[in-house]
Amino acid sequence: MAVAAGGKRVSVHLADQDAKILIMVLNHQTGEQDDAGPVPAEVAVLRTVDACGTHTDHDGHAWWAPLDDPPRPKKHLT
């Protein structure tokens, strides 16, 4: 959806939020744009998706979903 909505670039961000993995996809646009629309149904129905949503602001569209699966600790290389 982010690519199909146009814009000058798309970026994917991962973060640790409240012991969950937060995935955010940003569609960077300038000027006037339509609403981001709903989160794709294929994402909303995934078992690990705790919640999901969208928003539109001056930078473009954002689709987000925290996964109900805690991030794993880093493996230590020896």
C-alpha positions as CSV (number, residue, x, y, z in Angstrom):
1,M,0.0,0.0,0.0
2,A,2.8,2.4,0.8
3,V,4.4,2.0,-2.6
4,A,1.1,2.1,-4.5
5,A,0.2,5.4,-2.7
6,G,3.1,7.1,-4.4
7,G,5.5,9.6,-2.8
8,K,9.1,10.3,-3.1
9,R,10.3,7.3,-1.0
10,V,9.1,4.6,1.3
11,S,10.9,3.7,4.6
12,V,10.4,0.8,7.0
13,H,11.2,1.4,10.7
14,L,11.5,-1.2,13.5
15,A,11.6,-0.4,17.2
16,D,11.1,-1.9,20.6
17,Q,8.0,-0.5,22.2
18,D,6.6,-1.8,25.5
19,A,8.5,-5.1,25.0
20,K,6.9,-5.5,21.6
21,I,8.3,-5.1,18.1
22,L,6.8,-2.0,16.4
23,I,6.8,-2.0,12.6
24,M,6.1,1.3,10.9
25,V,6.0,1.9,7.2
26,L,6.2,5.5,6.0
27,N,5.3,6.8,2.6
28,H,7.1,10.2,2.4
29,Q,5.1,12.8,0.4
30,T,5.1,16.5,0.1
31,G,2.1,18.7,-0.3
32,E,-1.5,17.6,-0.2
33,Q,-2.3,13.9,0.0
34,D,-5.3,11.8,0.6
35,D,-5.9,9.8,3.8
36,A,-3.6,6.8,4.3
37,G,-6.6,4.5,4.3
38,P,-7.0,1.3,6.4
39,V,-4.3,-1.1,7.3
40,P,-4.3,-4.0,4.8
41,A,-6.5,-6.9,5.9
42,E,-3.6,-9.3,5.4
43,V,-1.7,-7.5,8.2
44,A,-4.7,-6.8,10.5
45,V,-5.6,-10.5,10.8
46,L,-2.1,-11.8,11.6
47,R,-2.0,-13.7,14.9
48,T,1.0,-11.7,16.2
49,V,-0.4,-8.2,15.4
50,D,-1.5,-6.7,18.7
51,A,-3.0,-3.6,17.1
52,C,-2.6,-1.7,13.9
53,G,-3.4,1.7,12.4
54,T,-2.6,4.5,10.0
55,H,-2.2,8.2,10.1
56,T,-1.5,11.0,7.7
57,D,0.5,14.1,8.5
58,H,2.6,16.8,6.7
59,D,5.3,14.1,5.8
60,G,2.9,11.6,4.2
61,H,1.3,8.4,5.3
62,A,2.2,5.9,8.0
63,W,1.0,2.4,8.6
64,W,2.0,0.8,12.0
65,A,1.6,-2.4,13.9
66,P,3.1,-3.6,17.2
67,L,3.7,-7.3,17.2
68,D,2.7,-9.3,20.3
69,D,6.0,-11.0,20.3
70,P,8.8,-9.7,22.5
71,P,12.1,-8.9,20.8
72,R,14.7,-11.5,21.3
73,P,18.0,-10.7,23.1
74,K,21.0,-10.2,20.9
75,K,23.2,-13.2,20.4
76,H,26.8,-12.7,21.6
77,L,29.4,-13.6,19.0
78,T,32.5,-15.3,20.4
